[in-house]
């Protein structure tokens, strides 16, 4: 409604329709007829004549002034005035400073030769910022630890702020994304001039215009971790059943040495946390995790959640414990019900049938249902899923080549699948571009040969021998309640391919992910381009003054009418 | 031009005093010494009591015309004659009647810069002079006529002439001003008649809407939002003003007549003469 008048928005000229009648009304409403009378003796109180005369003149001028103000305000509102803006943001003096301190596990890394952690540097910077708290300005400290979701401290003096900083420690959980926290701060601040400083070791995301984060100052502590030294889980075993000891076979492959954190949790309950100083290499590191009260719930093993391999730094693997996931669906062409059912059966005993997606044959699911499904069947390109900023890519041609099967598993149910050409793989597909064609229940998978199975022995890669070729189907699980598990998908794929490679030692299997990482032809994985922090930090508040002008115009109009009523009331006793 | 004389002169107009005139006034009981020619024998025949007929004394009449020539009298609207024009017509008519009878007329007029001056006329030959004098009267004289009238009432020579004073004015002043004037006239036994002139729009203003009223005398503006409530209040105020003046006049034995400018002047004068409100 309050759009700025531009040639691209001619609809804003509708305001003139409101101004013109008012202007005409103001012109014709106050037309006064001048009449000469013998005497004003009977028209007014003689004793009050002087006062009335003076009041009449003043009220006349006041009425004229109010009418002029009404017209001026409406014209001003019509012109779409604005106050503030980007060019004035630097001149603003925000009264509040919000320090977003990333206290995620990666902030405990010691890359500095002096041995100080990243969090120590962040706290030192925060103490420097604490001096900003004076002369009525407040400093609020927000941390990203997941235990409290955000930790909120506010002080009006530098001493209070510094004392609050002493309680901040490195959290054992990944926590909130500082970018999300910054957005949350921006939302909570509203129109209050607020300066936000993010102290994190993460690479600042590009701030496109209009994202609302141009006013966030991002201080990056530490260098981005190169995508080497990737910690993966070779195998997970629960040697004593539910409860007991988890045996993790870990591999930190390639790259430089660095600290890796292992967190085993059940929901938000942390069972185990340990920081390992791993030496990159191909040898398997067996780590034993004692679990005293392992229940029936889903366990998650979070491996170094700050690893740059994951765009959102949530690097976790869900072990095939009892899964409360709603559904596992394998997509494929129609007529492959047996294969789909086989895949479904792979995790069938761990699927809540009540929450399963019920789809009729040939009926595409809704978008919300698609989010609950994972379909990795695509024609002629890369198998992939893209969700929550993570893109998983798998080259089917390469996979089929490594597996020694023909590429018949790839079938696109829709022709609108977007394929993006990449140097090494032919493209990737968006989850929303894929649909589920069929969903059936099956208690067995006749004719299917599981190639890769989960820890519980459930097949994840199935092979079906057709009349002329061998078809391979992939089945993956996703939890609707925890979409963060999508981040584990590349690792799962990688683990699966590792299994395949183990089974076929003479054939190499390869997978790449995620979308934030570009794969150069040389095979070197690098992070995205460095993002410059906003050099101009200020408060970018821009107010639309049109409602204010309209309110003033209405106020003046009411005042003028009130004045007119008063004058009428006075004239009622001439 | 004659000054009003101090001697009483006989005339053709019946006065208040009993005398030897021809107009029968009343009967009274016969007392010794009365002229037997005035005994009403028919009454004696019916009642057996001697009653003597009384006649009004015929005395010389002197008409004093006081015409308010203030600016308010000159306001003209909608083609109707102004109050001053009507006052001059009435004054000319009354003056002509008096002069035609051989009596005298004194015109109390004022100049813009000088005090009111009395101009007297007597006899039919002076009729045209009176009319010419009235033709020269214009609006814009202020309150000088009222001041001259006060001075006129105080003059001793006028008390002996017992003139008939006719005041033609719109009386748009506080009633207290006229109350003192009427009191002065009664104190000096001056027979006074007030012809109250009013325009129709003054009696019932046809105004409506946002009006800027301008005082014809002072030029003062007054912006009003005239509606029925305002008009009703004005009419009530005008009636109150009229009642106040009329009450003050009647209290001092002064005749008060209201004439509107939309009434024909001839009918107005004849009405004044016919019902005896002006002259007996």
Contacts between the chains, C-beta under 8 A, distances in Angstrom:
chain1	res1	chain2	res2	distance
A	30	B	210	7.1
A	31	B	210	6.9
A	32	B	210	4.8
A	32	B	211	6.9
A	32	B	212	4.9
A	32	B	223	6.5
A	33	B	207	7.9
A	33	B	209	6.5
A	33	B	210	6.8
A	33	B	211	5.2
A	33	B	212	6.9
A	34	B	211	7.8
A	34	B	212	4.7
A	34	B	214	6.4
A	35	B	207	6.4
A	35	B	211	5.5
A	35	B	212	7.0
A	35	B	213	5.8
A	35	B	214	7.0
A	36	B	75	6.3
A	36	B	213	7.8
A	36	B	214	4.8
A	36	B	216	5.5
A	37	B	75	7.0
A	37	B	201	7.9
A	37	B	202	7.7
A	37	B	213	5.1
A	37	B	214	6.9
A	37	B	215	6.8
A	37	B	216	6.6
A	38	B	72	3.7
A	38	B	73	7.7
A	38	B	75	4.8
A	38	B	83	7.7
A	38	B	170	6.1
A	38	B	172	5.6
A	38	B	199	7.0
A	38	B	202	6.2
A	38	B	216	5.5
A	38	B	217	7.9
A	39	B	72	5.0
A	39	B	170	8.0
A	39	B	172	4.1
A	39	B	215	5.9
A	39	B	216	7.0
A	39	B	217	6.3
A	40	B	213	6.1
A	40	B	215	4.6
A	40	B	218	7.8
A	40	B	220	6.1
A	40	B	222	5.3
A	41	B	172	5.1
A	41	B	173	6.9
A	41	B	174	7.5
A	42	B	172	7.2
A	42	B	202	7.8
A	42	B	234	6.2
A	42	B	237	5.2
A	42	B	238	5.6
A	42	B	241	6.3
A	43	B	213	6.0
A	43	B	222	6.0
A	43	B	224	7.0
A	43	B	234	6.7
A	44	B	222	6.2
A	46	B	174	7.0
A	52	B	222	7.7
A	53	B	220	6.8
A	53	B	222	7.1
A	56	B	222	6.8
A	56	B	223	5.5
A	60	B	223	6.4
A	564	B	225	7.9
A	567	B	225	6.7
A	568	B	225	5.1
A	568	B	227	8.0
A	571	B	224	5.0
A	571	B	225	5.2
A	571	B	226	7.6
A	571	B	230	5.8
A	572	B	229	5.1
A	572	B	230	6.4
A	572	B	233	7.1
A	573	B	233	6.3
A	574	B	224	6.4
A	574	B	230	5.5
A	574	B	233	5.7
A	574	B	234	6.1
A	574	B	237	7.7
